[in-house]
Structure formats: C-alpha cells, structure tokens
Amino acid sequence: MPGNSLAASWPAAPVGRTAAPLREQVIAALRQAILDFHLVPGQRLVERELIESLGVSRTTIREALRELASEGLVTVVPQRGAIVTVPSLDDAMDLYEVRASLESLMVQRFVERASDDQVGQLGRTVEHFAKVVESGAEVRDILAAKNRFYVVLTAGASSNAVQQLLEAIQARVQVLRATSLSEPGRAHDVIGELQGIVGAIAARDAARASELMAGHVRAAARTALSSLKDGVA
C-alpha cells in the first residue's frame, strides 16, 4: 500500500467558511481528491494529517470518513484506521456488469433523443480524447478527457433515471476506469472504441451503438480485472 504522507500526495487547503455545511465541504474535498487520484487506492487516511490539512475538527473528519465509507470510497481497517478503498475482484466484476447495462441504455436514449448538434459535440469529445492520449498525458488527464464524453452523452440522453443510477456508482467506477486506462495500450484502444460508438450514433443506429458501448465497457473490464487478479490495482 502507498506509504507517502497526505501532504506529499494531496496539496489540500483548509476548508473555507461558505454557505455549505462544514461537514459537506470536507466530504466533497476528500471525495474529489480520491476521484482525482491525489489520494490513491490503499493510501492511509490519517486523522491527524487530515485535521491539519483541512483545518477542521476530529469529529468532522470522522463524520466525513463514515460518509465516504458508506459510498464505498473509504474502507475502515481494524487496527489501521481508514484507507482509500481498493476494489475487490468480485465488486469490480459486478460494477462492470452494471456499467455495461446502464451505459448501453444511456447510448440508446442518446440516439433516440439527442439533437444533431449534440451528436457533433460528442464526436468532438472523442477527438479531444484522442489528442490527450496521443500527447502522452497522465492518467488523470486522460480520465478528465474521457469524462467530457460522458457529460455530453448524459445531457443528450435526457434520462434522469439512468443518470441517477450511474451517478450512484460513478465514484467507485472511476477507480476501476483509471486502473484500466493505466494499462499499456488500453487508452489507444479506447479511441477506436469511442469512434465506433459515435459512428453508430451518427447513423442513428441505436442497437449497434448500444452493442458497441457494452463491448467497450467489457473490454475495459477485462483489462482492469486482469490487473486486480495480478495485484496491480
């Protein structure tokens, strides 16, 4: 497990006094640090360091860690305290199957409901993603570029139900997505997969686009699950 200190990996600033409750600000800050991989799977979350970095009380930190544990982002280990969750193989398999179903439905709804302009926007996010990958960017930047694709896809699909279901697992999925994209060659494969999906969407072929999206998610699953089996992730 990573042994670097919190200060070395996450340049956090004290939480400010805004309209949002302090506890919610701390939860949001820690959640984002995990999603951005400033805090990586397996890293210890030492209460003293969190208190010093964020400038809040021990009670607030403990409440925030309990909330993040309920979301599956943090795991409390007996005698060790809290760590950033390392996905188990079984959990990862289930999450990818859920993703494949939900994202396939999201693509189907996008084909049915998105405007031509939104289809064009989606294509441009893939072009941007390709440029980021070809530039040799870090996984964090590649993930950010991939997320642009999902922002446009979600907007065009106009399905609150599917969006809410995906958001419920988004944080845990992000860790797995990073595991997959970190593997050599995977990000380049994703370019072709996304181009195929957008091509089917542009042709308004919902069945084909949905099938390709499921294939994309399962390809990512094979890569990430292989890493988890090998103890990489």
C-alpha positions in Angstrom: 0.0 0.0 0.0 1.2 3.5 -0.7 3.1 4.9 2.3 3.5 8.5 1.2 2.2 11.2 3.5 -1.0 13.0 2.8 0.7 16.4 2.4 3.1 14.9 -0.2 0.2 13.5 -2.3 -2.6 16.0 -1.8 -1.9 19.7 -1.6 -5.1 20.4 0.3 -6.0 23.8 1.6 -8.0 24.5 4.8 -11.8 24.3 4.2 -13.3 27.7 3.8 -16.3 29.1 5.6 -19.1 29.1 3.0 -22.9 28.6 2.9 -22.4 24.8 2.7 -22.1 22.9 6.0 -18.5 22.3 7.0 -19.1 18.5 7.0 -20.3 18.6 3.4 -17.3 20.6 2.3 -14.9 18.1 3.9 -16.8 15.2 2.3 -16.7 16.9 -1.1 -13.0 17.8 -0.8 -12.0 14.2 0.1 -14.3 12.6 -2.5 -12.7 14.8 -5.2 -9.2 14.0 -4.0 -10.0 10.3 -4.4 -11.6 10.8 -7.8 -8.6 12.9 -9.0 -6.2 10.3 -7.6 -4.4 12.6 -5.3 -5.4 10.0 -2.8 -4.9 6.6 -4.3 -6.3 3.1 -3.5 -4.7 1.7 -0.5 -3.5 5.0 0.9 -3.9 5.6 4.6 -6.1 8.5 5.7 -4.5 9.6 8.9 -6.9 11.6 11.0 -4.2 13.9 12.4 -3.0 14.8 8.8 -6.5 15.4 7.6 -7.2 17.7 10.5 -4.0 19.7 9.8 -4.6 19.9 6.1 -8.3 20.8 6.2 -8.3 22.8 9.4 -11.3 21.1 10.9 -12.1 19.1 14.0 -11.6 15.4 14.6 -15.4 15.0 14.8 -15.9 16.5 11.4 -13.2 14.3 9.8 -14.7 11.1 11.4 -18.1 12.0 10.1 -16.8 12.6 6.6 -14.9 9.3 6.6 -18.0 7.5 7.7 -20.0 9.0 4.8 -17.3 8.1 2.3 -17.2 4.6 3.7 -20.9 4.3 3.1 -20.2 5.3 -0.6 -17.6 2.6 -0.9 -14.7 5.1 -1.4 -13.1 4.5 2.0 -12.6 1.3 4.0 -12.0 1.2 7.7 -9.4 -1.4 8.6 -9.3 -2.7 12.2 -6.1 -1.6 13.9 -5.1 0.5 10.9 -7.8 3.1 10.5 -9.2 4.4 7.2 -7.7 3.8 3.8 -8.8 4.7 0.3 -10.8 1.6 -0.9 -9.0 -1.0 -3.0 -11.7 -2.6 -5.2 -12.2 -6.3 -4.7 -12.3 -8.6 -7.7 -15.9 -9.6 -7.0 -17.1 -6.0 -6.6 -15.2 -4.9 -9.7 -16.9 -7.7 -11.8 -20.4 -6.6 -10.5 -19.7 -2.9 -11.1 -18.6 -3.5 -14.7 -21.7 -5.6 -15.4 -23.9 -2.8 -14.0 -22.0 -0.2 -16.1 -22.3 -2.2 -19.3 -26.1 -2.3 -18.8 -26.6 1.3 -17.8 -24.2 2.8 -20.3 -25.7 0.8 -23.1 -29.2 2.2 -22.2 -27.7 5.7 -21.9 -26.4 5.4 -25.5 -29.7 4.1 -26.7 -31.5 7.0 -25.2 -28.9 9.4 -26.7 -29.6 8.1 -30.2 -33.4 8.5 -29.6 -33.3 12.0 -28.1 -30.1 13.9 -28.8 -30.0 16.7 -31.4 -27.6 16.6 -34.4 -25.7 19.3 -32.6 -25.2 17.1 -29.6 -24.1 14.3 -31.8 -21.5 16.6 -33.2 -20.4 17.6 -29.7 -20.0 14.0 -28.8 -17.7 13.4 -31.7 -15.6 16.4 -30.8 -15.1 15.0 -27.3 -13.7 11.8 -28.9 -11.3 13.9 -31.0 -10.2 15.8 -27.9 -9.7 12.5 -26.0 -7.6 11.2 -28.9 -5.3 14.3 -28.8 -4.9 13.9 -25.0 -4.0 10.2 -25.3 -1.6 10.8 -28.2 0.2 13.6 -26.2 1.3 11.1 -23.6 -0.7 12.7 -20.8 -1.1 11.3 -17.3 -4.0 9.0 -16.5 -5.6 11.8 -14.5 -5.8 14.0 -17.7 -6.9 11.1 -19.8 -9.7 10.4 -17.4 -10.8 14.1 -17.4 -10.9 13.9 -21.3 -13.0 10.7 -21.1 -15.4 12.3 -18.7 -16.2 15.0 -21.3 -17.6 12.3 -23.4 -19.9 11.2 -20.6 -21.0 14.7 -19.9 -22.3 15.2 -23.4 -23.7 11.7 -23.6 -25.7 12.2 -20.4 -27.0 15.6 -21.5 -28.2 14.2 -24.8 -29.8 11.1 -23.4 -32.1 13.2 -21.1 -32.7 10.3 -18.8 -32.8 11.3 -15.1 -33.4 7.7 -14.0 -30.3 6.3 -15.8 -28.2 9.3 -14.8 -29.1 8.9 -11.2 -28.2 5.2 -11.3 -24.9 5.9 -12.9 -24.1 8.6 -10.5 -24.7 6.3 -7.6 -21.7 4.1 -8.8 -19.7 6.8 -10.5 -17.1 7.3 -7.8 -16.3 3.6 -7.4 -16.2 3.1 -11.2 -13.7 6.0 -11.5 -11.1 4.0 -9.6 -11.6 1.0 -11.9 -11.6 3.2 -15.0 -8.2 4.6 -14.0 -6.9 1.0 -13.4 -7.9 0.1 -17.0 -6.6 3.2 -18.7 -3.3 2.8 -16.8 -2.5 -0.4 -18.7 -0.2 0.0 -21.7 -2.0 0.4 -24.9 -5.5 0.5 -23.4 -6.1 4.2 -23.9 -5.2 3.9 -27.6 -7.7 1.1 -27.9 -10.4 3.2 -26.3 -10.0 5.8 -29.1 -11.1 3.3 -31.7 -13.9 2.0 -29.5 -15.3 5.5 -28.9 -15.1 6.4 -32.6 -17.1 3.3 -33.4 -19.8 4.2 -30.9 -20.0 7.8 -32.2 -20.2 6.5 -35.8 -23.2 4.3 -34.9 -24.8 7.1 -33.0 -24.4 9.4 -36.0 -26.1 6.8 -38.2 -28.9 6.8 -35.6 -28.4 3.0 -35.2 -29.4 2.6 -31.5 -29.0 -1.2 -31.4 -25.4 -1.0 -32.9 -24.4 1.9 -30.7 -25.7 0.1 -27.6 -23.9 -3.1 -28.5 -20.6 -1.2 -29.1 -20.9 0.6 -25.8 -21.4 -2.7 -23.9 -18.4 -4.1 -25.8 -16.3 -1.0 -24.8 -17.2 -1.4 -21.1 -16.4 -5.2 -21.2 -13.1 -4.5 -22.8 -12.2 -2.1 -20.0 -13.4 -4.8 -17.6 -11.0 -7.4 -19.0 -8.1 -5.1 -18.6 -9.0 -3.9 -15.1 -9.9 -7.3 -13.8 -6.7 -8.7 -15.1 -4.8 -6.1 -13.1 -6.8 -6.8 -10.0 -6.1 -10.5 -10.3 -2.4 -9.8 -10.6 -2.5 -7.5 -7.6 -1.6 -4.4 -9.6 -4.7 -2.3 -8.7 
